[in-house]
């Protein structure tokens, strides 16, 4: 891959500096390269950096290429600072612009603390919605979590469980499944994707005895998808559809709410999971974990999910380019 990926700074009080440095050490001799939108003084504490003005100047084998984004205050590990929120946001914006201009193969985002940014006036629920707004895809973004053993897509995302139940709709299920089906073909190289749709209630409602949403919301969505020649099964009882044998029957699971999707994936592969935003005109992935303020600066953070996110972004970018 000749075009480097753009890696954002994330919250500098978390583990992003440590895992970025570790990812560079792991990948510096590979065919993958990235540049970081970050404060070079901060990142330079973790690894050698090369300040660049443009992606073409990057010498990834010898140092981490950095396009400077200046922090307001020097960060203290484990102690997030709202004064640095504008720089964290600017890092994401710059990375997206590079990808839109095709100066970056895709965007990989280090973890942010949503509460820190929102306390500084950030209006978005999270990365997924912000990147969608920046790329003109707001309302079309779909969050997928992927690891070698499982791919899951929650229909409702960063809202309370009570709100998720209120938001769940046949149209939302159909939209999530359509976007997932298209992404599995284009981005994952699966020519005939198989989707499994989870039920909402225990035992998938037990024919209406434990809830009617399977009959009133989910089955109608499945009927629409089948009419479009999308291979889909369900509604499946959520307590059995993630077993090893069940997972052999589908390429992605469409889930009704956040934890229904993320609990099985993180149980199976907490360090190898990757967050992929579907429905965008650019490639965007992220490690499937947070800022980990509690272990920041202690040398305990694993770079495995970030490395997986970088590798998946490269694979998707190359597929989109037809390579």
PEGIDA-V987161 format. One record per helix or strand. SS is the DSSP state (helix for helix, strand for strand). FROM is the first residue (numbers start at 1). LEN is the number of residues. If there is no record, write none. Layout:
# PEGIDA-V987161
ss:SS from:FROM len:LEN
ss:SS from:FROM len:LEN
This chain:
# PEGIDA-V987161
ss:strand from:5 len:4
ss:helix from:16 len:12
ss:strand from:34 len:5
ss:helix from:40 len:4
ss:strand from:49 len:3
ss:helix from:55 len:3
ss:strand from:64 len:5
ss:strand from:76 len:1
ss:strand from:79 len:1
ss:helix from:82 len:19
ss:strand from:107 len:3
ss:helix from:114 len:6
ss:helix from:127 len:8
ss:strand from:142 len:6
ss:strand from:150 len:5
ss:helix from:161 len:7
ss:helix from:170 len:17
ss:strand from:194 len:5
ss:helix from:202 len:4
ss:helix from:213 len:15
ss:strand from:231 len:6
ss:helix from:244 len:4
ss:strand from:252 len:4
ss:helix from:258 len:12
ss:strand from:274 len:5
ss:strand from:284 len:4
ss:helix from:304 len:17
